[in-house]
Amino acid sequence: MKKLAITLARKTKGNTDMLRSSTARWTIGLVVVIGALAILRYKPWERTTPQSDATHLADGREVLRVGFLPVTCHLTCPVTDFATKTSKSTRFVSQRFTDFPTVVESIKAGRLEASFMIAPLAMKLREQGVPVKILYLGHRDGSEVMVRKDLAVTSLRDLRGKTFAIPSKYSNQNLVIHKLMQDQDVKPEEIKFVEMPPPDMPGALAAKAIDAYFVGEPFAAKAELDGSGRVLYYAKDIWPHFISCVLVVHEKLIQQRPAVVKDLVRGIAQSGEWAETHRLEAAKVVFPYFRQDEKVVRYVLTMPPDRVSYRMLNPSDAEMEKIRDMGIQAGILKVKTPMSELLDRSFIPSDIKAADIDMTSAGQAN
């Protein structure tokens, strides 16, 4: 009996060792497979765009990545990308994001030194000690309050008890809608606010997961065109010359590569002037960058033409102070940051001419 027990114990130990060995081999194999799939997925050997730490292209031109979301207040970013593909000046490569938290993370981690973002968020970054400065605006107006088409809503009062999506609590959309609620005697707790990436809003409205949203184009027009939503308010009617987003640049970039920053602001300004007078062409250039139907972008830029504007994009102290003070009142900002620390208008050209853009390859996938 004793010998049998010893024999069984040895076999059990052997089976356990074998099991452990098999499990270890299986685990290692799984890790290797996952690693291989990751390499195959991202295909680093096929990357043709410059890495984030690269400062020059093979032809000797300087290069800079600039962050943007696929909204019309960032439209000048992909237009500048397109324009500099064939230019002899600095090459600006637009980097697409779908939400602002990821933009912030990239800036804080040092992976991104220039980007468009919502104005109060830029102020929050500065307040948190991230040395960014506002150099230019994205555009004027170009945001709408959308409601479900099947709801009999004529004011914010009718949205009591409803779900309302905003891009971020650090957005001007959030500040403006709460100011309008005060004007209409609607209490903050009477509407349920949720933060949502702009690209997700039209689908959420169509699915009736939300009842309304306030966002930059083209994600308002998309719901309008697919029949799921209608415009309740145009931003320009609530706040004339409404500002949503700004171009921010890290101070390190300003100090180390001022010529590139000057080139960037000039390019963004000239792209805006070009878009103002070439709206159909602008839609054709940017729809692949936005990954949107060209028809939607064209609609935003032309129906009506004053739905968005790419002029008067010099950020004034008074406008930025108003946004800052509204942010403090709303509790999303705490510090009354001086405009001298927040703004740098020294790179804005005195004479803004429309960019010279070759449309030969416009509309092609990027």
N, C-alpha and C positions, 0 to 999 in steps of 0.2 A: 504493500500500500504506500509505504513511504517513498519507494522508488518511483511509483506511478505519479505521486504528487509532485515529485521533483521534475519528472519528465514533462508533466503538464505545465508546470510553472515555466520551464525553459521554453516550451512551445509558445506559451502565451506571451512571454517576453519577446520571443523572436517575431511573433505576429505583430506585437505592438511596435517594435522597432521598424518592422517592414512598413506598417501603417504610417508611422511618423515619417519614414523615408519617402514613401509615396506621396504623402500630403505635402511634404517640403518640396518634392520635385514638381508637384502639380501647382503649388503656389508660385514657385519661381517661374515655371512655364507660363502661368497666367500673367505675371508681371511683365515678362518678356514680350508676350503677345500684345498686351495693352500698350507697351512702349513702342512696339513696331507699328501698331495701328495709328498711334499718335503721330509718329514720324511720317507715315504714309498720308495721313490726313492733311497735315500742314505743309508737307513737301518743301522743306526749307531750301532745297537745291533749286527749286523753280521760282523762288521769289525774285521778282524783277524790281520791286520798289525798294527804295533805300531804307535801311534800318533806322530806328529812332535816334541812335547815337551817331549816325553818319552825318557829316556836315558838307560833303561835296559829292557831286556825281562824277562819273567817268570823264565827262567833257569839261570838267573843271568848275562848273557852276556850283554855287552854294545851294543847299537844299534844307527845307524846314517842313516838318509835319505840323498841320493845323487842324485842331479838332472841330467837328461840327455835328449837329443832329440834322436829320432830313426834314427841316422846316424852312419856310421861306425867309425867316429872319436870319438864317445862316446861308442863304443862297449865294452870296458873294464869295463864300469860301470855295465851293466846287467850281464856280465860274473862274476864279483866280487859278485854281488847279488846272483847269482846262486851258486857260490862256497861257500859262507858263510852260506847258508841255513843249511848245515850239518856240518860246521866246529865248533871248540870250541873257536874260536877267536871272535872278534867283528862282529856283524851282520850288514851288509851294505844293506840297502833297496833302490833299484833304484826307483826314482820317475820320471815318464815319462811326458815330456812336448812336445808341438808341435811347439812352437815359443820361441824366446829369450826374447821378452819383458815381458812375463809372468815369466820367470826365474828371470829376474832382479827385478820385482815387489816382488817376493817371498823372494829374498835375502834382499832387502831393508826393507821389513816388518818383517824380523826376522824369517820367516817360514822355511827358507832353509839356511844352513850354509856351504854347500859344493855342488859344481855343475861343470859340464863341460859347457863351453861356448866359443864362438868365441874370439880369442885373443885380438883384438882391443877393444871389448866391456868390457873385464876385465880391460883393461887399462883405459877406460872411467869411469868405476865405481870407480876406485882408484882416478882418477882425480876429481870426484864429491864428494870425501870424504868418500866413502864407504870402510871400511878397509878390503879389500880382498887381498889375495896374490896368485900368480901363483906358484903351487907346481910341476906340471908335465904336459906333453903334452898328447893329445888324440891319435894321430897317425901321420904318415908322408904320404904326397900325398893324394890319395883317394878323389879328387874332379875333376870334369870335366866340360868343357863348352859344353853344349848340344844345338843343333839347330834342327829345324824341318826338317824332312827327305825330305820333298818335296821342300825345298829351295836350290838353287844352291849357297851355301855359302862356300867359301874356306878361308876366313879371316874375321877379324872384319870390314874391309872396306865394305864388302858386307852386313853388318848389319846396315848400315846407314838408318835412318828412321824406323827402326824396334824396337820392344819392347823386352827388356832384363830384366829378373828377377834375383834378388840377394837375399840372405837370410836376409841381413841387411846392412845398410850403414856402420855399424861397423864391417863388416866381412873382412877377408883377401881376400875373393873372390872379393869384391868390390875394394880393393886396387890394387890387381893384374890385374884385367881387365882394370882399368883405366891406369895403367902403360903400359899395352900392347897396349891400344888405342893410347897413346903418341908415342910409338914405331912405330905404323902404320899410324901416322898422321891423326887419327880420333879424331875430336873435341868432348868434353863432351856432347854438345847439339845435336850432330848428332845421338845419340842413346838414346831412351827413357828408363830409368831405373825405375823399380818398385820393391819394397820390398815385398817378399812373403814367407810365411812359407814353408820350404822345402817339406813337404808332399803334398802340393798343386801344386807343379811345374809340375810334369809329366802330370797330368790331364789338366792343363792349356795349356801345349804345344800341347797335343793331340786335344784339342778343338780349337786350333789356337788363343787362347786369348793372348798368348805370342809367340815370334818367337825364343827365345833362353833363356838359363839360365845357371848359374854357381853355382854349389852346391856340397855338400859332398854326398858320396854314402850312401844308395843304390838308391837315387832318380835320379841319372843319368842313372844307369843301367836299372832302371824300364822302362824309355822311350825307351832305346835301345832295350830291350827285347820285348816290346809291339809293336815295329815297328813305333812309332811316331817320334822318334828322333835318332840322330846319334852324335857321339863324334866329336867335332871340335878341341878341345885341351884337353890334359891331363895336370893337374896342374903340375905334375912332369916334364913335358917338358917345361913349362913356367918358373917355379921356382923349381929347384931340391930340394928334401926333403921338399916340401911345408908343412907349418904348418897352420892348420885351427883352431883347438880348443885346449883349455887348461883346466886343472883342477884347479879350484879356491876354496879357503877355507877362511872363515871369520877369522880374527885375534882373535876374541873372542873364537872361537873353538880351535885355536892353543894354546892360553894361558890357557884355562880351561881344555882341554882334549887332551893334546899332545900325549898321548899313542894311543888314537883312531885315531888321524891324521896320526901317524906313521904307524899304522895298515892299514889305508886306502890307503896310497901311496904305501906301500908294496904290498897290494892286487891288486891294479890297475896295478902296474909294472909286477907282476907275471902273472896276467891275460893276459896282452899284450904279454908276452913271450910265454905263452901257446897258444894264438890265432895265433901267428906267425907260430907255428909248428903243429897246429891242426886246420886247416882252415875249413875243412868240419864239424868237431865237433863244432867249434865255431858258424858256421851258424845254426846248429841244436839247440844250446843253446839259441841264441839271437832272432831267428825269432819270437817267441811268444811275447817277450818284445817289439820288433819293430812293431809288428802287420803287418808283411810283409810276403809274400810267401817265404818259405825257399829257393826255387829255385833262387830267386832274390839275396838274401844275399850270397848264395853259389857262384853264378856267380861273384859277386863283389870280393869275397875273393880269387878267383882262376883264373879269366880270365882277364888279365894275373895275375900270383901270385904277381907281384910287383906293382899291381894297388894300393894296400895299404900296409903300413908297420907299425908294432908295436914295432920297435926297435929304438934306438937312441932318446929316448923321454925325455932326460934331457934338459930342456930349457936353452940355452946359452945366455949370456948377448948380444953377437953380434946379434943373431937372433931377440931377443926381441927389441933391440934398433933399428934394421932395420924396424920392424913393427911399432914401436912407431913413428919413424921419417917419415915413409910413411903416417901414420895417421895424423900427424901434417901438412904435405904437402898437404894432401887431405882436410884438414879443419875439420876433425871429432874429432881430439884431439887438445888440446891447450897447455898442460903442458908437459915439457920434464921430466917426472917422472924418478928419479934415479932407476936403477935396484935393488939397495939395499932395496928400499921401495916396489918394485913390486914383486920380486922373493924370494922364500925360498926353497932352494934345500937340506936343512938339513935332510929332512925326506926320501930322496931317498936312498934305500938300495945299498950298495956297490957291492953286489953280487945278481943279479936278476936271480932267478930260475923260471922255469915254474910252474904255480899253479898245485896242485894235485886235479883234478876235477873228481868227480863221475858222469858218464853220464847216470846213471840209469833212472832218471826222466827228462832227456833233451827232449825238444820239447813239453812239456806239457804246457797247458795254465796257465798263471799267474794271 
